[in-house]
């Protein structure tokens, strides 16, 4: 009877002892490695360099492994044991409690962090159940939305699926590892309350058409009392949990009213708030506000970033096609058709209000990657490169094997078509894109990386605060709206986003599988970047200002930021905290790895 009820609720994966144990072991290894990398704990290393230990009052833990070029422990799977009795460490909550107690000063912060960890373990167990027996090649053969739904998630956030605010049933309905498909809730919004920002050629009717067949389009349009109303999509969870009550005033006044669930079915991307049209994949993706705390912040949408991003995305695509190097690298910006933001009548005007209260009702319509897919191509998130199947085989290694070319040639394609254009955007135009594994998408043809696609410009596209370039075709207000940073900070969008969040995990795994040594990986990366620098001598002063080849690079610490900021309300989104300086893996002396 109990098992039947568990099956009915979809709990069998969660309560499977083998899957639960494996999820815990995986998270323990990730946690110890990331906490060491961020300098939050210190591991002692044996004389032969292959055994590491962390001491805590209850005895501590040790494991087998090595350090990669980032001085980040690469832990041999299943090797973490209790120092006291040599038994395997299989309870992530206990390990984190013992390791972090005393290091995290606020007990409430630690308790919330552990609660996020439990949520993550539940999601990871479901993930393991969903991909059980799936080898790397079969994984890569899946449709992109399904492939992405099975990825591990944020590589640096230990509780990467905290999702504070969602119940288990909410996860079943809306989390990617459960492979849901759902329809959106729709609102009728009066023009006096808010007006979308459209890219040229787009209208409210065309936006609705992108999510509905003709019959649904006509039905919803017929529910609007006049042409002074337009239709706004809302995530169904957001409607139920937030909008029904928080916007009760405007609804009661008739400034907006619900139209119900309608239109095409959508599936969630790993970011949760970005949704892909599963019925018509070439139609625009939708990015919708979610008042959900996960990884580092609430996943709402800010008015500050929405008003100019359609124009910025169009301008960026024009730049990518007009610059010979960027065009040759097949770099593409996914253009935004429109954005919309409905301000809360009180929170929006309240100084110092917690940011999540002012980000509850926003939307972005953005070109789907599928709409750019050519014959014989695949487009996937860059995070695929750091992913392993559950037997330990890297998806990147499988892509190299499937390409039929050598690893050196394959990686040269990757560096020339992904890294060089991002660096060129910084050096030539003073534009820095946060190129982490979800924002950056890779285009493959015959399994060779041949181009990149950029997306998510709301707060993830920056400019230098120095006058490096003109911006023809972009209104000055849209240029000024881009956050400005000094060049030596701008470089960290490449360093922290792509190098530390993707390559840091990808390169050691290629070495473990005998595909390509980590030392040679960064040698080749440095060589391709130096070839680019040598071919652009007029940009030499900017290369110096950016400092990509500085001997030391600062570490931006995600978990440290959570411990510092805690879980209290804040007027601004939390930012990463600085950690200890790192030796730049692009600077070479003797090979590392000992």
TAMO-V861651 format. One record per residue. N is the residue number from 0. OMEGA is omega in degrees with one decimal (NA if undefined). NEAR is the number of other C-alpha atoms within 8 Angstrom. Layout:
n=(N/N)
omega=(OMEGA/OMEGA)
near=(NEAR/NEAR)
This chain:
n=(0/1/2/3/4/5/6/7/8/9/10/11/12/13/14/15/16/17/18/19/20/21/22/23/24/25/26/27/28/29/30/31/32/33/34/35/36/37/38/39/40/41/42/43/44/45/46/47/48/49/50/51/52/53/54/55/56/57/58/59/60/61/62/63/64/65/66/67/68/69/70/71/72/73/74/75/76/77/78/79/80/81/82/83/84/85/86/87/88/89/90/91/92/93/94/95/96/97/98/99/100/101/102/103/104/105/106/107/108/109/110/111/112/113/114/115/116/117/118/119/120/121/122/123/124/125/126/127/128/129/130/131/132/133/134/135/136/137/138/139/140/141/142/143/144/145/146/147/148/149/150/151/152/153/154/155/156/157/158/159/160/161/162/163/164/165/166/167/168/169/170/171/172/173/174/175/176/177/178/179/180/181/182/183/184/185/186/187/188/189/190/191/192/193/194/195/196/197/198/199/200/201/202/203/204/205/206/207/208/209/210/211/212/213/214/215/216/217/218/219/220/221/222/223/224/225/226/227/228/229/230/231/232/233/234/235/236/237/238/239/240/241/242/243/244/245/246/247/248/249/250/251/252/253/254/255/256/257/258/259/260/261/262/263/264/265/266/267/268/269/270/271/272/273/274/275/276/277/278/279/280/281/282/283/284/285/286/287/288/289/290/291/292/293/294/295/296/297/298/299/300/301/302/303/304/305/306/307/308/309/310/311/312/313/314/315/316/317/318/319/320/321/322/323/324/325/326/327/328/329/330/331/332/333/334/335/336/337/338/339/340/341/342/343/344/345/346/347/348/349/350/351/352/353/354/355/356/357/358/359/360/361/362/363/364/365/366/367/368/369/370/371/372/373/374/375/376/377/378/379/380/381/382/383/384/385/386/387/388/389/390/391/392/393/394/395/396/397/398/399/400/401/402/403/404/405/406/407/408/409/410/411/412/413/414/415/416/417/418/419/420/421/422/423/424/425/426/427/428/429/430/431/432/433/434/435/436/437/438/439/440/441/442/443/444/445/446/447/448/449/450/451/452/453/454/455/456/457/458/459/460/461/462/463/464/465/466/467/468/469/470/471/472/473/474/475/476/477/478/479/480/481/482/483/484/485/486/487/488/489/490/491/492/493/494/495/496/497/498/499/500/501/502/503/504/505/506/507/508/509/510/511/512/513/514/515/516/517/518/519/520/521/522/523/524/525/526/527/528/529/530/531/532/533/534/535/536/537/538/539/540/541/542/543/544/545/546/547/548/549/550/551/552/553/554/555/556/557/558/559/560/561/562/563/564/565/566/567/568/569/570/571/572/573/574/575/576/577/578/579/580/581/582/583/584/585/586/587/588/589/590/591/592/593)
omega=(-179.2/-179.9/179.1/179.1/178.3/178.2/179.3/-179.2/-178.2/-173.8/-171.9/176.2/-178.3/-174.2/173.9/-173.6/-179.4/179.3/178.4/178.8/-178.0/177.2/178.3/179.6/179.0/-176.9/175.9/-179.3/177.3/-176.4/-179.1/-179.7/-177.5/178.9/174.2/-179.3/-178.8/179.4/179.8/171.1/-178.8/178.6/173.8/-176.3/179.9/-177.4/179.8/173.2/-174.5/-179.7/-177.6/178.7/175.4/-178.2/171.6/-177.2/-178.7/174.7/174.1/-173.6/174.5/-178.1/174.0/178.5/177.5/173.5/174.4/-175.1/176.3/-172.4/179.0/-179.5/169.9/-170.4/175.5/-175.9/176.3/-174.1/-177.7/-179.2/172.1/178.5/-172.7/-174.2/178.1/-180.0/180.0/174.9/-174.8/179.9/-174.6/-179.2/179.8/179.7/-179.2/177.9/-176.6/-176.4/-173.4/-179.3/-175.2/176.2/172.8/-168.3/-175.7/-179.4/179.3/177.3/179.6/-180.0/177.9/178.5/178.1/176.1/174.7/179.9/176.7/176.5/179.9/178.6/178.4/179.4/-179.7/177.3/176.0/178.5/179.0/177.9/-176.7/-177.3/-178.9/177.7/-176.6/178.4/-174.9/-177.2/178.5/178.2/-179.2/179.2/-178.4/169.3/-170.5/-178.7/178.7/176.4/-177.5/-176.8/-176.9/178.9/-175.6/-177.7/-173.2/-174.7/-174.8/178.6/-178.6/170.1/-170.4/-179.7/-177.2/171.5/-179.6/-176.2/179.4/171.5/175.6/179.5/176.5/177.9/177.7/-176.0/-165.0/-177.2/-172.6/-177.0/176.4/178.3/179.4/167.6/-174.4/177.4/-177.4/170.4/-177.9/176.7/166.0/-174.7/178.7/-177.7/-179.3/-179.4/-179.8/179.8/177.1/170.4/-174.0/163.7/-179.9/177.6/-179.0/178.2/177.5/-179.8/-179.8/176.4/178.9/179.0/-179.6/-178.6/-173.5/169.4/-173.0/-178.1/179.4/178.0/-179.1/-179.6/-179.3/179.3/-179.8/178.5/179.6/-175.9/-180.0/178.7/179.0/178.2/173.7/-174.2/-176.4/176.0/178.1/173.8/-175.9/176.3/-179.8/178.2/-176.6/-171.3/-170.9/-165.9/-176.8/-178.8/-174.6/178.3/-179.9/-179.6/177.6/178.5/179.9/-178.6/179.1/177.4/173.4/176.6/-174.8/176.3/-179.6/178.6/-174.6/170.3/-177.4/174.5/-179.4/174.2/-178.0/167.2/-178.2/179.3/177.7/-174.6/175.1/-172.3/178.7/179.8/-176.9/178.5/-179.2/-170.0/-179.6/178.0/-175.3/166.6/176.1/174.3/-171.1/179.5/171.1/179.1/-172.2/178.5/178.4/-170.4/-173.9/-171.8/169.4/-171.2/173.9/177.3/-174.1/177.0/-176.1/-175.2/-170.7/-169.0/-176.2/-169.5/174.4/178.7/179.2/-178.3/177.6/179.0/-179.8/178.1/176.2/178.1/-178.2/-179.5/-177.2/178.7/-174.8/-178.7/-177.6/177.4/179.4/178.3/177.6/178.0/-176.1/171.2/175.4/-173.6/178.5/179.5/-177.7/169.3/177.8/177.1/177.1/-177.5/172.7/-174.1/-179.6/-174.2/-175.1/-178.4/-177.1/-179.3/176.5/179.5/176.3/-169.2/-177.1/178.5/-178.1/-178.3/-169.4/-170.4/178.3/-179.6/173.5/171.6/-174.2/175.7/174.7/174.5/-178.7/-179.0/179.3/-174.3/176.8/179.8/178.6/-177.2/166.4/175.5/-177.8/175.0/179.4/-180.0/173.7/-175.0/-177.9/-172.6/171.9/168.8/-171.5/169.6/177.1/-178.6/-176.8/174.9/176.5/178.1/179.3/176.8/177.8/179.8/-177.9/-178.8/-178.9/178.3/178.9/-178.8/-178.9/-180.0/-178.6/-179.6/175.8/174.2/-178.2/-176.9/-178.3/-174.8/-179.7/-174.6/-176.6/178.8/177.3/177.9/178.5/176.4/179.2/-172.7/-176.5/-171.4/-179.5/-179.0/179.4/-179.8/178.6/-168.9/176.8/-168.4/177.1/-179.2/-176.3/176.8/-176.1/175.8/177.7/172.2/-173.1/177.3/171.8/176.5/-174.0/180.0/178.5/171.1/179.8/177.9/179.2/-177.9/-177.5/179.5/-179.1/174.6/-175.1/174.0/174.7/177.2/175.5/-174.1/-176.2/-173.3/167.6/-178.9/-177.5/178.5/179.2/178.7/-176.3/179.4/-179.9/175.2/-178.9/-179.8/176.6/176.7/-176.2/-179.7/171.0/-176.8/-177.1/169.2/-179.0/-176.6/-176.7/173.3/173.8/-177.5/-176.2/-177.1/-173.2/-174.9/-174.7/-175.3/179.1/-175.0/-179.6/-179.2/-176.6/-171.8/178.4/-179.3/175.5/177.7/-180.0/-177.9/177.4/-178.0/-174.9/-177.7/179.2/178.9/179.9/178.1/-177.5/172.0/-178.4/178.1/178.9/-179.7/-179.0/177.9/178.2/175.1/176.5/-179.8/-178.3/-178.7/178.8/-174.8/-178.7/179.8/-175.1/178.3/179.3/175.4/178.8/-179.3/179.3/173.5/-179.4/-178.2/172.0/-177.4/179.1/177.6/177.6/177.6/174.3/-166.4/-177.6/-178.6/176.5/179.2/178.6/179.7/-179.1/-175.3/-177.5/-175.3/178.8/179.1/179.7/178.2/-179.9/175.5/177.7/177.1/179.7/178.4/177.3/174.4/-179.9/176.2/-179.2/168.4/-178.7/-179.2/176.7/178.5/-168.4/165.7/176.2/176.0/178.2/177.1/177.7/NA)
near=(4/5/7/7/8/10/9/7/6/8/9/9/10/11/8/8/6/6/13/13/10/10/12/12/13/9/11/14/11/9/10/8/12/11/11/13/11/13/9/9/9/7/9/7/9/8/5/6/9/11/12/13/11/11/8/8/6/5/9/13/12/13/12/11/11/12/12/13/10/11/7/11/11/10/11/8/7/6/10/12/11/13/10/6/5/7/7/9/12/9/10/11/9/7/10/12/10/10/10/9/10/5/7/10/6/6/7/6/11/13/8/9/9/11/9/13/14/10/12/12/12/10/11/10/14/12/12/10/9/9/8/7/5/9/10/12/8/8/9/8/6/8/6/9/9/9/11/12/12/11/10/8/7/7/8/9/10/11/11/13/12/14/11/8/7/9/6/6/7/10/10/10/10/13/13/13/10/12/9/11/11/9/11/14/14/13/13/13/13/11/9/6/9/11/8/8/10/11/10/4/5/10/7/8/7/8/10/10/10/8/10/12/9/7/7/10/12/8/8/9/7/7/7/10/6/5/6/6/11/12/10/9/10/14/12/10/8/13/11/8/8/11/12/9/7/8/10/9/7/9/10/8/7/7/11/11/10/8/10/7/9/10/11/13/11/13/15/16/13/12/7/10/12/12/13/14/15/10/7/7/11/10/11/12/12/11/11/16/16/12/13/12/12/12/11/9/9/10/12/14/14/10/9/5/12/14/10/10/13/16/11/12/13/11/10/9/12/8/8/12/11/8/8/7/7/12/11/7/13/10/15/11/12/13/11/15/12/13/16/13/14/8/11/11/6/6/10/10/6/7/4/6/11/10/11/10/10/12/14/15/13/15/15/13/13/13/13/13/10/8/9/6/9/6/4/6/11/11/12/10/12/14/11/12/11/13/12/10/11/9/6/6/12/15/15/12/11/11/10/14/9/7/10/6/8/8/9/7/8/13/9/11/11/12/11/11/15/12/9/12/13/11/9/9/11/12/12/9/9/13/12/15/10/11/11/13/14/11/12/13/13/14/13/12/10/7/11/12/12/13/13/14/13/11/9/8/10/8/9/8/13/13/12/14/8/7/6/8/7/5/7/4/5/10/6/7/6/12/10/7/8/10/9/8/10/9/12/9/9/16/13/9/13/15/9/12/14/14/10/10/13/15/11/11/10/13/12/12/9/15/11/7/8/7/9/11/11/12/9/8/11/10/10/9/11/10/8/12/9/8/8/9/11/7/6/8/7/5/10/9/7/8/11/8/8/12/9/7/7/8/7/8/9/9/11/9/11/11/11/12/12/10/10/7/8/7/7/5/6/10/8/6/7/9/5/9/10/8/11/8/8/9/9/11/8/9/10/7/4/4/6/8/7/7)
